[in-house]
Amino acid sequence: MNRESIDRPARDPCEVTAPAAYTDTDDHVAVPDAAAPVSGPAMQRAIDHLHAHPDRPITITELAGRAGVSARALQYAFRRAYDTTPLQYLRRIRLQRAHRDLTAASPGHDSVAVIAARWGFTNPGRFAVAYRHRYGISPGHTLRQ
């Protein structure tokens, strides 16, 4: 699948290669260590899931389950690799897809609110603020161009 690139910091998720560590609790049940590094393949599974399903509501718990790590470990890995959280990363993907749709849309046929809602932005005002912050122009201006 050909994914659109999003602005990413220089670090690659595959650089986070140490296997997730496990610690024993008092009752001797091995549980994932929340501060343990996340492996490159686990991080890639999470990223692939975000790119494949940006139109769906995704929770950190679901994403961590897909990656095979704890939610806290996944958040730590995203912060370390991308200086963001998994859900902020998803928001960037959604903004990019909305921008693509707005650029290709017909002003008389499509609306900013419909396109924003398609990508999970239920509050048009907040979408407009995030869009302007990311692209430097309003979504309505993009639609009219």
Sequence and secondary structure as in RCSB ss.txt:
>XXXX:A:sequence
MNRESIDRPARDPCEVTAPAAYTDTDDHVAVPDAAAPVSGPAMQRAIDHLHAHPDRPITITELAGRAGVSARALQ
YAFRRAYDTTPLQYLRRIRLQRAHRDLTAASPGHDSVAVIAARWGFTNPGRFAVAYRHRYGISPGHTLRQ
>XXXX:A:secstr
         S  GGG  S   EEE TT  EEE TTS   HHHHHHHHHHHHH TTS   HHHHHHHHTS HHHHH
HHHHHHHSS HHHHHHHHHHHHHHHHHHH  TTT  HHHHHHHTT   HHHHHHHHHHHHSS HHHHHH 
